Amino acid sequence: MKRSIEEINEKIKRGDVCVVTAEEMKEIVEELGPKGAFKEVDVVTTGTFGAMCSSGAFFNFGHSDPPIKMRRVWLNDVEAYTGIAAVDAYLGATQLSESRDDYGGAHVIEELVSGKEVELKAVGYPTDCYPRKSIVTEISLEDLNQAVMVNPRNAYQRYKAATNSSDRILRTYMGTLLPNFGNVTFAGCGEISPLNNDPEYRTIGIGTRIFLCGAKGYVIGEGTQHSPPFGTLMVKGDLKEMKAEYMKAIVMPGYGVSLCVGIGVPIPILDEEMARFTGVRDEEIFTEIIDFGVPRRDKPVVKRVSYAELKSGRVEINGEEVRVSPLSSYYMARKIMEDLKKLIENGEFLLTSPVERIPTKSTLKPMRQREIKVVRSVMTKAITVTPETSVEEVARIIIQRNVNHLPVVEDGRLVGIVTSWDVAKAVAMGKLGKVKDIMTRNVITASPDEPIDIAARKMERYNISALPVVDSKRRVLGLVTSEDLSKLLAR
Amino acid sequence: MLLRLRFDAKTIRKPVISIATLETNALINILRANVDARRGEMIVEVEDEKVREVEEVLKRYGVEIEELGEGVVKDEGKCIHCGLCISVCPVEAFKFDENFRVVLDAKRCIHCGFCVRVCVTKALTLYT
């Protein structure tokens, strides 16, 4: 038994189509089984609403008189890319304002959709056909010839969840992560999210008509970084038809600007298999919690979890209960599913067959890099002292060897650090004792395989100028100083 | 009721919380305390019917007292109900209702301000 998209569309036009939300479909499949559910249901609506950084819009501003060939253009001081035709530009959601904090491309897009005017400022390079050098004017959405949202990567099927093993607060694109596994954050809507309901991408493909921020939009391909089962979609839609309530410009504290995008995808129940797929539950959708305490591309996996566990609000890490926050809005995703259901029932939204499938297999490659400079390659030999060394002896070493930082070692292990500043202070206070009386015991260290960018960020954060390089047993291998790092820049 | 107590260099040496407890029989829950060598600040919870008595004792020992209001305020027009605030709140003042809307129980708020700095739509404000 099969059902075609044409048959479904006929039903939609006649007004006797059976549409249910993904949430309702779970219950129906559980009750009737995939076969029974297929008989009853024609369309399942899915939804998602969350921060989707890889979003933006193409604009055509129309030609000024005299005409300008834009070289650079700003909307409310947020730069858009105009390396395309004279008055075409693409504004990215995460592009930051050049004049105000906590404002970016996403805010400009939201303001335009809300009917507000924004300031357009452009500079051009004069030619015989485009003599104008610059322009400043106000524009609103209706003044533009085209305003098309084109989002290179939206609607992540699932996403890694985040936690933080380090001892300080991290401000990330996954929100604020509290120290010592203080919380977990996750993105995605799990069982109601579009791609999880069509995991083999049978009905969601190039040309699929979708609900995009209140307008009809289309899938135009797999999204960038598409990597099943972490699938993504590239989508487009007419900004002029969108509604501001289905989008939201946001500021991730300490990270930057992004745009929350609302997407709904109708899934035609073509056969029993599609009914089975749309019966998927959060318990069957897995992801990993990864540790943002490690500032590298490949972050350690802390735990494999299901979306059901994440949505319960608590997960166990190292025997302790940790509270969980979503980043996506389940409330908005559900609203989108309901609204799309109504549109279809009212005959205002017809389904399409994909003209081309998106890949079901694809892997994510890391960036090809010339080299990753690590601490080992810039560190110098450390001159060490012991806790029993006298302060006078330290002063002598500092002068003779022309160094400022001396790691303090006892039984082969790092136990402290003493600097020329500590010695000067001891002298000034007339306290000429031993190293153990003046050393700093809580030493910030680097590991030999750590990229130098991370070592530099540590020094900046703790306002220090050197890090002892230690192995896993805290044996001192060398010293990396801010001078070593600045030499690299001077080259 | 939540109270913010400020101690100066003199009062900091006295066990005023214990004295207040002994004199009034009130249960005082210390929610936050930040005390250094010269001054201190505390947020304490005192049962409503004993607040006046406790305040009198503390004032006698030179503690500066501020009664804290309802706590953090949520702008419903801005909230997108993502729930990022839920896991950072130390007293679990936020939760999802049955429709997955984020609801706030401001009475629990201890004015730490953490949620305000976490909210992506700036929907949360702390007025005191």
Boltz contact constraints between the chains, C-beta under 6 A:
constraints:
  - contact:
      token1: [A, 175]
      token2: [B, 84]
      max_distance: 6.0
  - contact:
      token1: [A, 176]
      token2: [B, 118]
      max_distance: 6.0
  - contact:
      token1: [A, 183]
      token2: [B, 87]
      max_distance: 6.0
  - contact:
      token1: [A, 248]
      token2: [B, 80]
      max_distance: 6.0
  - contact:
      token1: [A, 250]
      token2: [B, 120]
      max_distance: 6.0
  - contact:
      token1: [A, 250]
      token2: [B, 121]
      max_distance: 6.0
  - contact:
      token1: [A, 251]
      token2: [B, 120]
      max_distance: 6.0
  - contact:
      token1: [A, 252]
      token2: [B, 120]
      max_distance: 6.0
  - contact:
      token1: [A, 253]
      token2: [B, 117]
      max_distance: 6.0
  - contact:
      token1: [A, 323]
      token2: [B, 87]
      max_distance: 6.0
  - contact:
      token1: [A, 324]
      token2: [B, 87]
      max_distance: 6.0
  - contact:
      token1: [A, 325]
      token2: [B, 83]
      max_distance: 6.0
  - contact:
      token1: [A, 325]
      token2: [B, 84]
      max_distance: 6.0
  - contact:
      token1: [A, 325]
      token2: [B, 86]
      max_distance: 6.0
  - contact:
      token1: [A, 325]
      token2: [B, 87]
      max_distance: 6.0
  - contact:
      token1: [A, 326]
      token2: [B, 82]
      max_distance: 6.0
  - contact:
      token1: [A, 326]
      token2: [B, 83]
      max_distance: 6.0
  - contact:
      token1: [A, 327]
      token2: [B, 82]
      max_distance: 6.0
  - contact:
      token1: [A, 329]
      token2: [B, 80]
      max_distance: 6.0
  - contact:
      token1: [A, 329]
      token2: [B, 81]
      max_distance: 6.0
  - contact:
      token1: [A, 329]
      token2: [B, 82]
      max_distance: 6.0
  - contact:
      token1: [A, 330]
      token2: [B, 100]
      max_distance: 6.0
  - contact:
      token1: [A, 331]
      token2: [B, 81]
      max_distance: 6.0
  - contact:
      token1: [A, 331]
      token2: [B, 100]
      max_distance: 6.0
  - contact:
      token1: [A, 331]
      token2: [B, 101]
      max_distance: 6.0
